[in-house]
């Protein structure tokens, strides 16, 4: 059996290395090359076969048949593996090209081989469904006949007939539609059976099996709680500002509607994003975002010399002859009034590493160009010949026959009218003009206009949305109270009032984050779990809730909750402070989005707790002579958290596989995100098998392992999203 003990971790390490190399290989050479040279090689498949054989041997050696729950849990992995092998050996997949009303009964695989089907497929109709009031696609819907059976095929809605499955793939303007076809009569059923057994076994492990390692740890008397927390405030000085509209008038401007990023929203939302993109903050020297936008619109001479454009990169700053981090618009212009940064970009090769910083600065300049060209302010709703509502700016080309002469003049002269009122200082009339235009928009906007409740909710959401100081405060407090807890480990007595204050403040943070989540859901029309900003905010919420649920058993939960929530919120702001919601790409419009992302975020939150728990163990080991009991107790806490964390990861992979099968026609594509999620699950599952891995029973070895293991979490979320890409690069 020594051979088995040595061979099992060796094979696992080899599999992890193979998969990690595969993700890098795919990033550089594409998925087809990675499949051919990594994932479909005899060596890789052979390693999996050996791993399954070793699993059976270990199950028999450890007599898992006496523990039905564990036997089913490990056996389900065997069933999933067998199902995957059946898919690879017997499954067929390819593409079918459909012309309107022309039957086709064959599809072609990636190698050009043709496969016949026992029925005809006929395209009867195809429609691109847009979001109301926009040209952004919400769904692609093909009406087809599968044999004699009518079917609707769209994103997240499969056409099925005689074990054949059809998915939307592509279309062109001539009405030709491509459907992805899969024929897998044996593999999918086997894999889904394995998924079901695994989920069932996990539920029984937590709630039925009284001998499970999780239930044993819960009963351990060494697990108790201690925690601490305080609150701080900050003030921001104000400076003399260039001219702009009074606050009340600017708010009325922000209360109008605008089409921005393919969504009708308040002008306030556009103003916040405009100000953040220019300055790096949603306000400027005490001025609201609406006042900043209004200042640039109506007081150009004041703002063109204002150093409010944040520029990154020393080379770009030197090119613009800047002294600090902020440039004025005039610093972007040479003696002929041409954009210096744009000219530099034109002179650079496409592979020049300097392009990124110059392109970022040029984007800020072009934002002002869009404002002054009128392109940014699409505030005029108009119906076309088919009655579909579109939104236009004053300078856009549109069909004048669709409106009256008076309305045409109103649109073309509206900005000049506003400017005249500003010039004479008649702010009261200007405010009334903004309000009248909002009424005009509601009359002409039809179903593209959000309800007034949703509109007001978005304005309120914008006013209370996350700011960087909130993240910084959470990090600072988390560090302070983490240190105080470690001092308590050194022998200082517990102060019980800290626990109540800490729990209360973390509860306030949870309520605040939950309120933001619900409001963003309401205003966007979809579950806000699609982009990096949204998922990191949700992770902060998961961390806060997990801390409140576990602090009675986990001493460090509350300070860790603040610290990790702060880091998550800071990471969220890489994409900006409250970036505006945009319509979802069609594949993400699925109810499985919420389930999949929520499960994975809770798993990441629990794994982050184990990370900081191990950091605490290392600090205690280095600073406390009587460290054995405390470090051992911290090991128990991490083990307790690892059970649900690993099971959440596994469940998230299962839900993601089902969703992928529904959307893309394959429950596993060796996409980098899928692969790294699997790697992370394997890495963190190892400490749960400490009975078979003797060195992981040692507390400090366990904590050092967990510290290193968290690298896989960072790669899974940030590494894949920012570097490796793949099907999940939008998440």
N, C-alpha and C positions, 0 to 999 in steps of 0.2 A: 504493500500500500504506500510505501515511501515514494515509489515512482509516480503514483497518482497525485500525491501531495505536491510533488515537484512539478509534474507536468501540467496540472490544472492552472496554476498562476502563470506559468510560462506561456501556455496557449492563449490565455486571456490577454497578457501583455502583447503578444504577437498580433492578436486581432485588433487591439486598440491602436497599435502602431500602423498596421495595414490601413485601418480606416482613417486615421489622422493624415497619413500620407495621401490617401485617396482624395480627401477634401482639398488639399493643396494642389494636387495634380489636376483635379477638375477645375479649380479656379484658373489654372494656367492654360489648360489644353481643351477644356470642355467636357461635358458629361459623357459623350459617346466614347471618348478616349479613356476616361476614367473607368467606365464600365468594362471596356475591352482589356485594359492593361492592369486593372486593380481588382475590381469587385467580381468580375466573372472569370477570373483566372482559377485554374485547378488548385493552386496553393491556398488561396483565400477560402474557397469553398471547402477544401480539405480541412482547414483549421476549424471551420464551423462543425464539420462532421465529427472531428476528434473531440471538440468541446461538448457536443451532445452525448457522445459515448461516455466521456468522463463524468458528465452529469448523472447519467444512469448508474454508473459504478458508484459514485458518491451517494446517490439516493439509496442504493441497496446497502452500502457499507454502514450508513448512518440509520438504517432501518426506518426511513421516512414513511414506509407503508403503515407504521403504527401511528403516524400523525397525518390523518387524511387531508387536512388543510394544506400542510406543507407539501405533501405528495402531489396534490392537485395544482398547487402554485408552480412547482418546478416542472410537473408534467405538462402543464399548459405551454411552457416554452418549447417542449419537444413537438407538440402539435403544431404550433406556429411555424417552427422550422420545417416540419414535413410539408405543411401547406405552401410555404415559400418555395420548396423544392418542386412541388407539383406545378406551381405557377411557372417556374422556369422551364420545366420539362414539357408540359402539355399546353401551356397558355399561348395564345396568338394575339397579336396586336398590330394595328396599322392605321391607315387613313383611307377614308372613302370620300370621293369628290362627287357632289350632287349638283346637277343642273336642274333648274325649275321644271317640274313635271316630267322628268326623264328617269325611268327606273334604272337602278344599278344594283347588282347582286354580288359584288366582289370588292375587296379592299386590298391595299398594297402595303407591305411592311417597309421598314427603313432600308432594307436591302433590295427593294424593288420586286420582291416575290409576291405573286398574286394569290389570294385565297378566296375561294367561292363560298357564298353563304346560301342556305337553303330557302331564301326568300328575297324578295325585291325591297329596296328602300327608295322611296319617292319623296322628293322635296316639294311640298305644296305651298309653303310660304316661309318668308324670313323677315324678321323685323329687328331693328336696333332700337331699343327703348332707352330714351334719355331721361336724365333727371329733370324734373319740371323747371322750365324757364332757362335751361342750359343746353349745350350741345355735348355734354359729358355723358358717355354711355353708362347706363345703369344695368342693362342686361342685353343679351343676344338670344333671340327666341326663334327657333326653327320648328315649323309645323311639318311633320313627316308622316308617311305611312310605312310602317314596318310590317311587310306582308299585307294582311288585311286589317291590321291594327293601327288606328291613329295614335300619334304620340306627340308630345310637346317636349323638345329638347332645348334646354337653356343652361346657363351657369348654375351649378349646384342642383340640376334636375336632369337625371339620366333617362335616356330612352332604353327600354329593355325588351328583348324578344328572343325566345329560344336560347337562353344562355349567352346571347350577344348583348353588349352594352355600348351605347353611343353617347358621345360627349361633344359639345361645341368646341371647335378648334380654330377655324378661320373662315373668313368670307371676303368677297371683293365686291366692287361696285356693280359688276355685271350680274349679280344675283347668284353667283356660284358659292356654295357653302362646303367647307370641309368638316367632316365629323371624324373624331377619333373612335376607333372600333377596338374593343377587347373581347376576347373569347376565352374564358378561364372557368370551365365548368367544374373543376375539382379544387383548385388551389384556394380561391376566395372563400368558399364554404369552410374549408379546413382551418384557414387562418382566422376567420371570424369565430369559429368554435373555440379556438385557442384563446382569442381575446376575451370571449365571454367567460370561459373557465378561470382565466387569470383575474379578471375583475371580481368574480364571485369569490374566489379564494382570498383575495385581499380584504374584501368586506368581512368574511368569516374570521380572518386572522386578527382583525382589530376588535370585532364585536362579539365573537362567539368562542374562539379558541382561548380558554383560560390559561393555557400553558404557553402561549406565544411569548416571545421575548419582549414584545411591547407591553403586554399586560404585567409581566413580571417586574419590569422597570417601574411601571406606574405604582406598584405596591411597595417599592423600596423606600424605607423611612429616611434615607439620606437626602432625598430630593425635597427641598423646601425653598422658600423665596425670600429675597431681600432686594430692594431697589430704591432709587432716588431720582429727583428731578427738580429743576428750578425754571424760571422764566426771565428773559431779558428783553429790552427794547432798544431800538436804535433810532437816531434822528439824522435827517439829511439836510444840509444847509442849502439855501437857495441863493441864486445869483441874479444879476440884472439880465433881462431877456429882451430879444428883439420883439417888435410889435406882432400882435396876433389878435384874434377875436376875443371878446370877453367870454368868460367861462360859460355863462348861460346860453349865449348865442352859438358857441362852438358845440355845446351839447345838442342844440336843436339841429345843427348840421349833422352831427353824429346819429341823430334819430331818423335820418332818411335811409332808404334802402339802396343797395348797390349790388351788382353782380361781381363777386370777387372770388377767384379760384373756383369757378364753376358752381358757385352757391350764392343764392340771394341772402344777404345778411345786412346788419346795420353798417352804416358808414363808419361807426365807431370801431368795428372789427377791422376794417381796412386800415383805419388810422393807427390802431395799435400795432399792426404788423408793419406798416410803413415806418413808424417811429422806431420800432425795434430793429428793423433791417438797417436803417441809417445809423442809429445812435447806439444800439446794443441794449436798450432799455425801453420799456413801454411808456416812459414819460421823460421829459427833458427840463431839468432845472426848475421843477415845480409846475411846469406846464403839462396839461393832459395831452394824450395822444391826439385828440381832436383839435386842440389848439395848435399843436405842432403842424398837423396837416393843413389847417387853415392858414397858419403863418406862411407856409411855403406857397399856398395857392394865392393869397391876397397881398402879401407883403414881401415880394421877391427881393427887392433891394435891401431889405433888412436882413434877410436870411441867407443871401448868397455869400456873405462874408462871415457867417456864423460858424465857428469850428464845432460842428455837431455831427460830422460824418466819421464814424469810427473806421480806422484803416489798420489792418493787420499786416505784419511783415516789414522788417527794417528796410528791405530793398524798395518796396513800394513807397514807404514814407520818405526815403531819401530822394526818390524820383520826384515826389511832389514837394520837396523842400519843407517837410513838416518838422516842427519842433517837439510835438507831443504825439498823443495817440489819435487826435481828432483833426480832421481837415475841414476847410470850408469848400464850398462848391467852386469858388474862384481859383483855388489851388489846383483843381483838376484841369483848368483851362490854360492853354499857352497864349502867346501874344496874338494869335489869329483866332482865338476863341474855340480851338479844337481840343478834344478830350485827350490829354496826355497819356492816360492809362490805356485808352482804347488804341492809340497809335502804337504804344509799346506792345500790346497784345498782337496787333496785326504784323509786327515785325518778328515775332517769335515763332519758332517751329512748334508743331503740335505736340511733340514729345519733350519740349523744354520744361524742366521741373519748376521754373519760375512762374509758369502760366497760372497755376492755381491761385496764388495770392493776388496777382494782377486781375484775374477774372473775377475774384470776389469783390475787389474794389470797383471794378468796372460795372458790376451788377448794381452797386449802390448808386453810381452815377446814372445808369440807365433807368433806375427807379424814378428819379426826378425827371428824366426825359419823358417817361410814360405819363407822369403827372401833367407836365406842361403841354404834351401833345393831346391830352384828353383821353388817351387810351385807358388810363387807370380808373376813370370815373364813369363806369357804365351804369348810369342812374336813370335811363329812359327806357321803360318797358314799351314794347310795340308788338302787335300781332302781325304775322305774315298772311299770305293768301289762304293758307290752310287753317288759320286761327291759332297757330302755335305762337306762344309768347317768347320773344327774344329781348335781350337787354343790350342797349347801345350807349355809346358815349356821344358827346356832342360832335366829335370829329369823325365818327364812323360813317361808312356808306350804308344807306338803307333806302328802301323803296318809298319815295315821298307820296306815291299814290295811295299808300295804305293809311295815310293820315290827312287831315284837313290842312289848308294853307296856314291857318292860324297856329295850329299845333306844330307845323314844320318850322315856322318862325320862332315859336316859343322855345323849341329845342335848340335851334342854332344860336339864339341870342341869350339863352338863360345865363351862361357864365358871365357875359358882358354886363347883364343886369345886376348880378351879384357884385361884380367889381365896382360898378357905379355907386351902389349903396355903401360899400366899404369906403370908397374915396370921399364921400360926403359925411361919413361917420354916422349914418342912420342905421344903427344896430338893431333897433326895434323893428323896423320894416324888414331888415335882412332876416331876422329871426322868423317873422311872419311868412316871408317868402320860402324859407326852408320848410316850415310846417305845411304850407299850401302845396309845395312840391311833393311832400310825403303823401298827402291826400290824393294828389294826381297819380302817384305811383300805385297806390292801393286800388284806384279806380281802373287803371290800365293793366295792372300786373296779373290779374286773374289768379289761376292756381299756382303761379310761380312765387307768389307772395307767401311767406310763412305766416302762421296765425299771430295775432298780436300778443298772445300769451307767450309763445315761443320766442318771438322777437324781443319782448321785454326781459324774458329769462336770459337771453344771450347778452343783453346789455348789463344785466346784473352780474352774470357770470364773468364778463370782461372786467367788471369793477372789483371783483374779489379774487380773481384768478391768481395763481401762484406767482410769487416773486422770488428772486434769488435770495434776499435776506431770510425768508422763511427756511429755505434749505440750509443756509449758513447757521442759523440759530439752532436748528435741530442737530447739526453736526457738532457745534460747540458744546451744547448741553449734553449730548451723548458722550462726548469725550470726557467732560468734567465729571459726570456721574459714573461713568465707567471707572475712572480713576478712583473716585470715592468708594466705589464698591470693592475695588481691589484692596484699598486701605483697610476696609472692614474685614476682608479676609485675613489681614494681618493681626486681628485681635480687637479692633475697635468695636464697641457695642453697637447693636442695630438701633437706628432711630425709626420707629414705626410710622411716624407722621410722613416720612419721605415716601413710603409706599403709596399712601393715599394721594398725596399731591402728584406723584409721578403718574399713577394710573389715571388720575383725573385729566392731566394735561395731555397724555397720550390718547385718551378717549376724545378730547376736544380735537386733536389732530385727525383722528380717525373720522369723526363726524364731518369735519371740514373737507377732507379728501373725498369722502363718500358723497357729500353734497356736490362737489365739483364734478365727480364722475357722473352722477345722475343728470346734472344740468347739461353737461357736454353731450350726453346721450340724447337728451331731449332736443337740443338745438341742432345737432348734426343729423338726427334721424337714424343713427346706427349705434351699435354698442362700441364705445370708444376704446378699442383694443387693437387698432390696426397699425399705427406707426410707433416709432421709438418713443416719442413724447408720451403718447397715451399709455403704452404698456409700462413705461417706467413709473408714471404716476400711479397706475394700478398696482405695480409692485410695491410702491411706498404704502399704499392702502393695505395691501396684504400683510406687509411687515407689521404695520401698526396693529391690525386686528390679531395677527398671530402672537404678538407680544402681550396683548391683553388676555388672550386665551391661555397662555402658557406661564405667566409670571408666578403663579402660585406654586408651580413645580420647578421653575427655572429662575434662579436668583438674578441673573443678569438680563432677563428678557426686556425689562422696561428701558434701561439705558441703551441696550443694543437696539431696541425698537426705534428710539430717537435717532441714534447714530446712523443706522442703515436706511431709515426713511429719508434722512437728510441727504445721504449719498445718492439714493435713487432719484430724489427730486433734482439734485444737482445734475445728474446724468440726463434727466429728462430735458433739461434746458440747453443741452447741446443743440437741439433743433429749434431753440428759441423759447422765450417766455410766452406761454400760452399761444402757440402757433394756431392760426385759424383752422377750423375743421374744414375738410374738403371731402367731396363725394368719394365713397369707397370704389375701388376697382371691382368689377363684377364678381370675381371669384371670392371676394371677402364677404359678400352679402349672404352669409349662411349662419343659421343659429348655432352651428358648431364652433364658430369663431369664439363666442363667449366662453363656452365650456372648455375648449382646448387652451385658450390663452389663460383663463382664470386658474386652471389646474396647474399649468406650467409656472405661473407667477407665484402661486403658493409654494410650489416645490422650491423655486429659487429663494424665496423668503426664508424657508426653513433651513436650506443649505447655507444661507448667509449667517443665520444664527449659529450654526455649528462652527463657521469660520471664526467669528468673534469669540465664541466660547473657547476655542482652542488658543486664540491669542491670549485670552485671560489665563488659561492654564500655563502657557509659557511664561507670562509675567509673574504669576504666583510661584512657579518653579524657581525663577531667578531671584525673587525677592523675599521668599518666606522659607525659613528653615524647616518648618513643620508643614511641608507642602503635600505630603502624600494623600491625606484624606481629602483636601480640597480638590486636588487635581483628579483624584479618582471619582469624586462626585461630579465634576465637570465632564468627565468621560461618560458617566451614566446619562447626563443630560443630553449630550450629543448623540448617544446611541438612541435615546428615546425620540429625539427629533428626526434622526435618520430614517426610522421606519416609515413614518408618513411621507417624508421627503422623497424617498426612493419609490414608494408606491405611487405618489402623485406623479413623479416623472414617468413611471411606466404607464399609468392611466392616461397621462397627457399624450404620450406617444401613440397609444391605442386610438384615442379620439382623433388625433391628427392623421393617423393612417386611414381611418374610416372617411374622414373629410377629404383626404387626398384622393381616395378611391372614387368618391362621389364627384369631385371637381376635375381631376386630371386623369382618371382612368387607371390609376395604379396606387396600391396601398403603400408601396415603398419604392422610392426612386433613387436612393442613395444620394439625395440632396445633402449638401454640407450641414444644414441645420438638423436634419433627421439624424445624420451620422453622429454629429457631436452630442445630440441629446442622448443617443444610445451609448456613446462612450461615457458620458457623465453618469448615466444610470449604472453602468457596469462598475465604474470606479467607486461610486458611493455604495454599491451593494456589497463590496468586499468587506468593509468593517462589520456588516451584519452577519458575516460568516466567520466571526473571530474564533469560534470553536474549532474551525478547520485551518485557521491561520494563526498559529500561536503567538507570533510577535505582535499582532494587532491587539492582543489582550493587555499588553503593557500600556499604562495610561499615556506616558509621554510619546511613545511610538505612535499610538493612536492619534494623538493631537497633532503631531507633526505630519502624519499622513493626511489628515483633514485639511491642514493648512495648504499643503501642496495640491490636494485634490481640487481646491476651489479654482485653480487655474482653468480647469475644464469648464466650469460654469462661465467664467469670463469669456472663454473662447466661444462657447455655445451661443451666448447672447451677443456680445460686442464684436468678437472676432469674426463671426459669420456675417453679421449685419454690415460691418464697416469694411471688411477686407475680402472675405471669401465669396460673398454674394450667393447666388443660387435662387431657387424658387421662393425662398423666404427672405430675400433681401429687402422687401418692403416693410418687414416687421421689425 
